[in-house]
Amino acid sequence: MTGDTILETRGLTKEFKGFVAVDNVSLKVRRGAIHALIGPNGAGKTTTFNLLTKFLSPSAGTILFKGDDITGERPADVARRGIIRSFQISAVFPNLTVLENVRIALQRSIGTSFHFWKREKTLEVLNDRAMALLERVHLAKLARVHAGDLAYGRKRTLEIATTLAMEPELMLLDEPTSGMGHEDVGHVRALIKEVAAGRTVLMVEHNMSVVSGICDTITVMARGAILAEGPYAEISRNPQVIEAYMGSAEAAHG
């Protein structure tokens, strides 16, 4: 981890008709880190993600990526810079196989993203790369299975594989373990740590047990603002964090 800042927000704010969803958030994400945004429901985590990936425009503030101001850029521009996001709801093509899902994501790297009229044979050059990615996320044995037939946890794993196929420099994971059983949570947590090698990961997560073992920095949000920030050992002892988040999380997760 080099320690320099790859992503920074300054005074990021989003207001919806008088309701402030994100309130003056100034965030720094270090290159090579796994950085988590946590907090109770309605804390502003996903809205912050939507601002970073330009699905929403901020009411105020600045977003910098590698020192460049990207505040006014479109989602496609941000993606081309290498900021790639996975979504809170599994976003795979259910009627395509696992291999075909990854192959579509890989098309971007050979410049055929929109060549839907091309013969399928032209995409077979991507099979080896797609299989290598599936090996990396432990889905190779399911390559010929239709994505819609996968168990929920495996769908989320496939989504991480398709995100990786886009060769992200900054990988944004939106609640990657949401709705998962205990066994799948453990699998995806280990997978995130594995695929984070050589890239930066910013994740929104509600499950403290997921972030505690893999994250370098945790930013706690409450009511749209940053409440606390630091390593798990530090924020887990913070009385404000315990009051605003951890107590409710412990109750929710037994």
C-alpha positions in Angstrom: 0.0 0.0 0.0 1.6 3.2 -1.2 -0.4 5.5 1.0 -1.2 8.2 -1.6 -4.8 9.3 -2.1 -6.5 7.8 -5.1 -10.0 9.2 -4.4 -11.0 12.3 -2.4 -14.2 14.1 -1.8 -14.3 17.7 -0.4 -17.5 18.9 1.2 -19.6 16.5 -0.8 -23.3 17.2 -0.2 -26.6 16.0 -1.7 -29.9 17.5 -0.9 -33.3 16.2 -2.0 -36.1 18.9 -1.7 -34.8 20.1 1.7 -33.6 16.7 3.0 -29.8 16.5 3.2 -28.9 12.9 2.4 -25.1 13.5 2.3 -23.9 16.3 4.4 -20.5 17.8 3.8 -18.6 14.5 3.4 -14.8 14.9 3.0 -13.3 11.5 2.4 -9.8 10.2 1.4 -9.3 6.7 0.0 -5.7 5.5 -0.1 -4.4 3.7 -3.1 -4.2 0.0 -2.5 -6.4 0.1 0.6 -9.7 -1.7 1.4 -11.9 1.1 2.7 -15.4 0.6 4.0 -18.3 3.0 4.5 -20.6 1.7 7.2 -23.5 3.0 9.1 -27.2 2.3 9.9 -29.9 2.3 7.2 -30.4 5.9 5.9 -26.9 7.0 6.8 -26.1 8.1 3.3 -23.7 5.3 2.2 -25.4 4.3 -1.1 -26.2 8.0 -1.9 -22.5 8.7 -1.5 -21.7 5.8 -3.9 -24.2 7.2 -6.4 -22.4 10.6 -6.2 -19.0 9.0 -6.7 -20.1 7.1 -9.8 -22.1 10.0 -11.2 -25.6 8.4 -11.0 -26.4 11.5 -9.0 -25.0 15.0 -9.2 -23.9 16.6 -5.9 -25.6 19.7 -4.6 -22.2 20.9 -3.5 -18.6 19.7 -3.1 -15.9 18.2 -5.2 -14.8 14.7 -6.2 -11.2 14.1 -7.2 -9.8 10.9 -8.7 -6.0 10.7 -8.9 -5.9 14.5 -8.4 -8.3 15.2 -11.3 -11.6 16.9 -10.7 -14.3 14.5 -11.9 -17.3 16.2 -10.3 -18.9 17.1 -13.6 -18.2 14.0 -15.5 -20.8 11.5 -16.8 -21.0 7.9 -15.5 -19.4 6.5 -18.7 -16.4 8.9 -18.3 -15.9 7.8 -14.7 -16.0 4.2 -15.7 -13.4 4.8 -18.5 -11.1 6.2 -15.8 -11.2 2.8 -14.1 -13.8 3.4 -11.4 -16.1 0.3 -11.6 -19.0 -0.4 -9.4 -21.0 -3.5 -8.5 -24.5 -3.0 -7.3 -26.5 -3.7 -4.1 -28.9 -5.9 -6.2 -27.2 -8.7 -8.2 -26.8 -7.4 -11.7 -26.1 -10.4 -13.9 -27.7 -11.6 -17.2 -29.8 -14.6 -15.9 -30.4 -16.2 -19.3 -26.6 -16.3 -20.2 -24.1 -18.7 -18.8 -21.6 -17.7 -16.1 -18.9 -17.8 -18.8 -20.9 -15.6 -21.2 -21.5 -13.0 -18.4 -17.8 -12.6 -17.8 -17.1 -12.6 -21.6 -19.5 -9.6 -22.1 -17.6 -7.7 -19.4 -14.3 -8.5 -21.1 -15.5 -7.1 -24.5 -14.7 -3.6 -23.2 -11.0 -4.5 -23.1 -10.9 -5.4 -26.8 -13.1 -2.5 -28.0 -16.2 -4.5 -29.0 -18.5 -3.4 -26.2 -21.3 -2.3 -28.6 -20.7 -4.8 -31.4 -23.8 -6.8 -30.7 -24.2 -7.7 -34.4 -20.9 -9.5 -34.5 -20.9 -13.3 -34.8 -20.4 -15.0 -31.4 -17.4 -16.8 -32.7 -15.5 -13.5 -32.6 -15.8 -13.5 -28.9 -14.2 -16.9 -28.4 -10.8 -15.3 -28.1 -12.0 -14.1 -24.7 -12.8 -17.6 -23.4 -9.4 -18.2 -21.9 -9.4 -14.9 -20.1 -12.9 -15.4 -18.9 -12.1 -18.9 -17.5 -9.0 -17.5 -15.8 -11.2 -14.9 -14.0 -13.7 -17.6 -13.1 -10.8 -19.7 -11.7 -9.8 -16.7 -9.6 -13.2 -16.4 -8.0 -13.7 -20.2 -7.7 -16.6 -20.4 -10.3 -14.8 -22.2 -13.1 -16.8 -25.4 -12.4 -20.0 -23.5 -13.0 -18.9 -21.8 -16.3 -21.7 -23.5 -18.4 -24.5 -22.9 -15.8 -27.0 -20.2 -16.5 -26.5 -17.3 -14.2 -30.2 -17.3 -13.2 -29.8 -20.9 -11.8 -27.0 -19.9 -9.4 -27.5 -19.7 -5.7 -27.7 -16.1 -4.5 -24.2 -16.0 -3.0 -22.7 -17.3 -6.2 -24.6 -14.7 -8.2 -22.9 -12.0 -6.1 -19.5 -13.8 -6.7 -20.2 -13.7 -10.5 -20.9 -10.0 -10.2 -17.5 -9.5 -8.6 -15.9 -11.5 -11.4 -17.6 -9.2 -14.0 -16.5 -6.1 -12.1 -12.9 -7.5 -12.2 -13.2 -8.1 -15.9 -13.6 -4.4 -16.4 -10.0 -4.0 -15.0 -10.9 -1.5 -12.3 -8.3 0.7 -10.7 -10.9 1.5 -8.0 -13.5 -1.1 -7.3 -16.7 0.0 -5.6 -18.7 -2.8 -4.0 -22.2 -1.9 -2.8 -23.3 -4.2 0.0 -21.6 -7.3 -1.4 -22.9 -9.6 1.3 -26.4 -8.2 1.5 -29.0 -11.0 1.9 -26.4 -13.8 2.2 -26.3 -16.7 4.6 -23.3 -17.1 7.0 -21.4 -19.5 4.8 -21.7 -17.2 1.7 -20.7 -14.2 3.7 -17.4 -15.9 4.8 -16.7 -16.9 1.2 -17.3 -13.4 -0.3 -15.3 -11.7 2.5 -12.3 -14.0 1.7 -12.8 -13.3 -2.0 -12.8 -9.5 -1.6 -9.5 -9.8 0.3 -8.1 -11.9 -2.4 -9.2 -9.8 -5.4 -8.1 -6.6 -3.7 -4.5 -7.4 -4.3 -3.1 -4.7 -6.6 -6.2 -2.5 -6.6 -8.2 -0.2 -4.4 -11.5 -1.3 -3.0 -14.2 1.0 -1.5 -17.2 -0.9 -0.2 -20.5 -0.1 1.4 -21.3 -2.8 4.0 -23.7 -3.2 6.9 -22.1 -6.3 8.4 -19.4 -5.4 10.9 -18.0 -8.9 10.9 -17.2 -8.5 7.2 -15.3 -5.3 7.4 -13.5 -6.0 10.7 -11.1 -8.5 9.3 -10.3 -7.1 5.8 -10.5 -3.3 5.9 -7.6 -1.0 6.4 -9.9 2.0 7.1 -13.5 2.2 8.1 -15.6 5.4 7.7 -18.7 5.5 9.8 -21.6 7.5 8.6 -24.8 8.6 10.4 -27.5 10.9 9.2 -25.5 11.7 6.0 -22.3 12.9 7.8 -19.1 11.2 8.8 -19.2 10.2 12.5 -15.8 8.6 12.8 -13.0 7.1 10.8 -10.1 4.8 11.5 -9.1 1.1 11.7 -11.6 -1.3 13.2 -9.9 -1.5 16.6 -10.3 2.3 16.9 -13.8 2.8 15.7 -15.2 -0.2 17.5 -14.3 1.5 20.8 -15.7 4.9 19.9 -18.7 5.6 22.1 -20.5 7.6 19.4 -20.1 4.7 16.9 -21.4 2.1 19.5 -24.4 4.3 20.2 -25.2 5.2 16.6 -24.4 1.9 14.8 -22.8 -1.0 16.5 -25.5 -1.6 19.1 -28.2 -1.8 16.4 -25.9 -4.0 14.3 -25.2 -6.4 17.1 -29.0 -6.6 17.7 -29.6 -7.3 14.0 -27.0 -9.9 13.7 -27.6 -11.6 17.0 
